Amino acid sequence: MVHLKDLQQQGLNRLLSDHIPVLLVNGSTDWRPRPSKFVNAWFKKEDCMRLIEREWLGMGCLRGKTAGALKKWNVDYGNILENRIIESEVRIKEIDEVSEKRKLSEMEMEEVK
């Protein structure tokens, strides 16, 4: 038998689907260490590729430290993409709220797509 001390349910943001993802969390779970995050679109940024190459070649046996350099780069330069994602999610949520009150226009439907 499994005992859950503090089970919590959280509805996550709906992105492309009309389903709302649900996250169930056991409050006693320790999620550390956090995995590093990488956005594939960063590969399109030349300065990111140079950073990865420089860090990878310069660290020798300490290659696991590249994630820290990428995290700093993302804060300094890469957040533009993340901010666009956040703005898009906010806009989708706004349109979703409007759709509960009235039928969406073709332009709004296209924007959601």
C-alpha positions as CSV (number, residue, x, y, z in Angstrom):
1,M,0.0,0.0,0.0
2,V,1.3,3.5,-0.9
3,H,0.8,6.3,1.5
4,L,0.8,9.8,0.1
5,K,1.3,12.5,2.7
6,D,0.4,15.6,0.7
7,L,-1.0,14.8,-2.8
8,Q,-1.6,18.0,-4.8
9,Q,-3.3,18.4,-8.1
10,Q,-2.5,21.3,-10.4
11,G,-4.0,22.2,-13.8
12,L,-1.2,23.3,-16.1
13,N,-1.4,25.7,-19.0
14,R,-3.1,24.4,-22.1
15,L,-0.8,24.9,-25.1
16,L,-1.8,23.4,-28.5
17,S,-4.4,20.9,-27.4
18,D,-7.9,21.5,-26.0
19,H,-7.0,19.3,-23.1
20,I,-5.6,20.7,-19.8
21,P,-2.7,18.7,-18.5
22,V,-2.9,17.8,-14.8
23,L,0.1,17.5,-12.6
24,L,-0.2,15.3,-9.5
25,V,2.6,15.9,-6.9
26,N,3.3,14.1,-3.7
27,G,4.3,17.0,-1.3
28,S,7.0,14.9,0.3
29,T,8.8,14.3,-3.1
30,D,12.2,15.9,-3.4
31,W,12.7,17.1,-7.0
32,R,16.4,18.1,-6.6
33,P,18.7,18.3,-8.4
34,R,16.8,20.1,-11.2
35,P,17.7,18.8,-14.7
36,S,19.2,21.3,-17.0
37,K,17.0,22.8,-19.7
38,F,17.9,23.1,-23.4
39,V,15.7,24.7,-26.1
40,N,16.5,23.2,-29.6
41,A,15.9,26.7,-31.1
42,W,19.1,27.8,-29.4
43,F,21.0,25.8,-32.0
44,K,19.9,28.5,-34.5
45,K,21.7,31.2,-32.6
46,E,25.3,31.4,-33.7
47,D,26.5,32.8,-30.4
48,C,25.0,29.9,-28.5
49,M,26.8,27.4,-30.8
50,R,30.1,29.3,-30.2
51,L,29.5,29.2,-26.4
52,I,28.9,25.5,-26.5
53,E,32.0,24.8,-28.5
54,R,34.2,27.1,-26.4
55,E,32.9,25.6,-23.1
56,W,33.1,22.0,-24.3
57,L,36.6,22.3,-25.6
58,G,37.9,24.4,-22.7
59,M,36.6,22.2,-19.9
60,G,38.3,18.9,-20.6
61,C,37.1,16.4,-18.1
62,L,34.6,18.9,-16.5
63,R,32.2,18.8,-19.5
64,G,29.2,18.6,-17.2
65,K,29.7,22.3,-16.4
66,T,28.5,23.3,-19.9
67,A,25.0,23.4,-18.5
68,G,25.9,26.2,-16.1
69,A,27.4,28.3,-19.0
70,L,24.2,27.7,-21.1
71,K,22.0,28.7,-18.1
72,K,23.9,32.0,-17.8
73,W,23.8,32.6,-21.6
74,N,20.1,32.0,-21.6
75,V,19.6,34.6,-18.8
76,D,21.8,37.1,-20.6
77,Y,20.8,36.5,-24.3
78,G,18.4,33.6,-24.8
79,N,15.4,34.6,-22.9
80,I,14.0,36.4,-25.9
81,L,12.7,33.0,-27.2
82,E,11.3,32.1,-23.8
83,N,9.6,35.5,-23.5
84,R,8.0,34.9,-26.9
85,I,6.8,31.5,-25.7
86,I,5.3,33.0,-22.5
87,E,3.7,35.8,-24.5
88,S,2.1,33.3,-26.8
89,E,0.9,31.2,-23.9
90,V,-0.7,34.3,-22.4
91,R,-2.4,35.2,-25.7
92,I,-3.7,31.6,-26.1
93,K,-5.2,31.8,-22.6
94,E,-6.8,35.2,-23.4
95,I,-8.4,33.8,-26.6
96,D,-9.5,30.7,-24.7
97,E,-11.3,32.9,-22.2
98,V,-12.9,34.9,-25.0
99,S,-14.0,31.6,-26.7
100,E,-16.0,30.8,-23.6
101,K,-18.1,33.9,-24.1
102,R,-18.5,34.0,-27.9
103,K,-17.6,32.3,-31.1
104,L,-14.0,33.1,-32.2
105,S,-13.4,35.0,-35.4
106,E,-11.4,33.4,-38.2
107,M,-8.5,35.7,-37.4
108,E,-8.6,34.6,-33.7
109,M,-8.8,30.9,-34.8
110,E,-5.8,31.4,-37.1
111,E,-3.9,33.1,-34.3
112,V,-4.4,30.2,-32.0
113,K,-3.1,27.8,-34.7
